[in-house]
């Protein structure tokens, strides 16, 4: 089950230049998970301030997003159609997988997929470090 495993380079190249400028230093200093939380926080300027639980809290939204992405990747019936789209392609590319996941999460949370794309990239980067099976076992 390697459909969700990509190199760091392949994933990070999907970020827009302004996203790279913000996220790459964050990843270096605090890691992918904290960088994703900061991206979702009101202070980040990512215009996602309405997603956190409180004024300075992104964790509730991030936790829900992680939960939904885990369902998609690990085989929850709710996301069967999205998984089939990914699995039916012989050579899935990072841009294709990120697009499918961002679109699915955008539908769930009622936001534009473009807003979620950087966080989806960071989550896939986290998954690539441990492997899909290990990530699903958590």
C-alpha positions as CSV (number, residue, x, y, z in Angstrom):
1,X,0.0,0.0,0.0
2,X,2.5,2.7,-1.2
3,X,-0.1,4.8,-3.1
4,X,0.4,7.6,-0.4
5,X,4.2,7.5,-0.1
6,X,6.2,10.1,-1.9
7,X,9.6,11.7,-1.6
8,X,9.9,14.9,0.4
9,X,11.1,16.7,-2.8
10,X,8.1,15.5,-4.8
11,X,5.7,16.7,-2.2
12,X,7.4,20.0,-1.4
13,X,7.6,21.0,-5.0
14,X,3.8,21.0,-5.1
15,X,3.7,24.0,-2.8
16,X,3.4,27.4,-4.4
17,X,6.4,29.7,-3.9
18,X,4.8,31.8,-1.2
19,X,3.8,28.6,0.6
20,X,7.3,27.3,0.4
21,X,8.6,30.6,1.8
22,X,6.4,30.2,4.8
23,X,6.4,26.5,5.4
24,X,9.9,25.3,4.6
25,X,11.5,27.3,7.5
26,X,8.7,26.1,9.8
27,X,9.2,22.5,8.9
28,X,12.9,22.9,9.6
29,X,12.3,24.5,13.0
30,X,9.2,22.6,14.3
31,X,8.5,19.7,12.0
32,X,5.6,18.9,9.7
33,X,2.8,18.5,12.3
34,X,3.5,21.8,14.1
35,X,4.0,23.5,10.8
36,X,0.6,22.3,9.6
37,X,-1.0,23.5,12.9
38,X,0.6,26.9,12.5
39,X,-0.6,27.1,8.8
40,X,-4.1,26.5,10.1
41,X,-3.8,29.1,12.9
42,X,-5.2,32.6,12.6
43,X,-1.8,34.1,12.9
44,X,-0.4,32.4,9.8
45,X,-2.1,34.6,7.3
46,X,-3.4,31.5,5.5
47,X,-6.9,32.8,5.9
48,X,-8.0,29.7,7.8
49,X,-8.8,31.5,11.0
50,X,-12.4,30.2,11.1
51,X,-11.2,26.6,11.3
52,X,-9.6,26.6,14.7
53,X,-11.5,25.9,17.9
54,X,-10.7,29.2,19.5
55,X,-9.0,32.4,18.6
56,X,-5.5,30.9,18.7
57,X,-6.3,27.2,18.5
58,X,-5.8,25.2,15.3
59,X,-5.6,21.9,17.0
60,X,-9.4,20.9,16.9
61,X,-9.5,21.5,13.2
62,X,-6.1,19.9,12.6
63,X,-7.2,16.8,14.7
64,X,-10.4,16.5,12.7
65,X,-8.5,16.8,9.4
66,X,-6.0,14.1,10.5
67,X,-8.9,11.9,11.5
68,X,-10.6,12.3,8.1
69,X,-7.4,11.8,6.1
70,X,-6.7,8.7,8.2
71,X,-10.2,7.4,7.3
72,X,-9.5,8.0,3.6
73,X,-6.1,6.4,3.5
74,X,-6.8,3.5,5.8
75,X,-9.9,2.3,4.1
76,X,-13.0,3.8,5.7
77,X,-16.1,3.0,3.7
78,X,-17.0,6.7,3.6
79,X,-14.1,7.4,1.3
80,X,-14.2,4.2,-0.9
81,X,-14.9,6.2,-4.1
82,X,-12.0,8.5,-3.5
83,X,-9.6,5.6,-2.7
84,X,-10.7,3.8,-5.8
85,X,-9.8,6.9,-7.9
86,X,-6.4,6.8,-6.5
87,X,-5.9,3.1,-6.6
88,X,-7.2,2.6,-10.2
89,X,-4.2,4.7,-11.5
90,X,-1.2,2.5,-12.1
91,X,1.4,5.2,-11.4
92,X,-0.1,7.7,-9.0
93,X,1.6,11.0,-8.9
94,X,1.9,13.2,-5.8
95,X,-0.1,16.0,-7.5
96,X,-2.9,13.6,-8.3
97,X,-3.1,12.1,-4.8
98,X,-2.8,15.5,-3.1
99,X,-5.6,16.8,-5.4
100,X,-8.0,13.9,-4.6
101,X,-7.4,14.2,-0.9
102,X,-7.7,18.0,-0.9
103,X,-10.9,17.9,-2.8
104,X,-12.4,15.2,-0.5
105,X,-11.4,17.2,2.6
106,X,-12.7,20.4,1.1
107,X,-16.1,18.7,0.6
108,X,-16.1,17.5,4.2
109,X,-15.1,20.8,5.8
110,X,-16.8,23.1,3.3
111,X,-13.7,24.9,2.2
112,X,-11.8,25.3,-1.0
113,X,-9.3,22.5,-1.6
114,X,-6.6,25.0,-2.3
115,X,-6.7,26.1,1.3
116,X,-6.1,22.6,2.5
117,X,-3.5,21.6,0.0
118,X,-0.4,22.7,2.0
119,X,-1.6,20.8,5.1
120,X,-2.4,17.7,3.0
121,X,1.1,17.8,1.6
122,X,2.5,18.1,5.2
123,X,0.4,15.2,6.4
124,X,1.5,13.0,3.4
125,X,5.1,14.0,4.2
126,X,4.5,12.7,7.8
127,X,3.0,9.5,6.5
128,X,5.9,9.0,4.1
129,X,8.3,9.0,7.1
130,X,6.6,6.0,8.9
131,X,4.8,4.2,6.0
132,X,1.1,3.8,5.4
133,X,0.7,0.6,7.3
134,X,2.3,2.0,10.4
135,X,0.4,5.3,10.2
136,X,-2.9,3.4,9.8
137,X,-2.0,1.2,12.8
138,X,-1.8,4.2,15.2
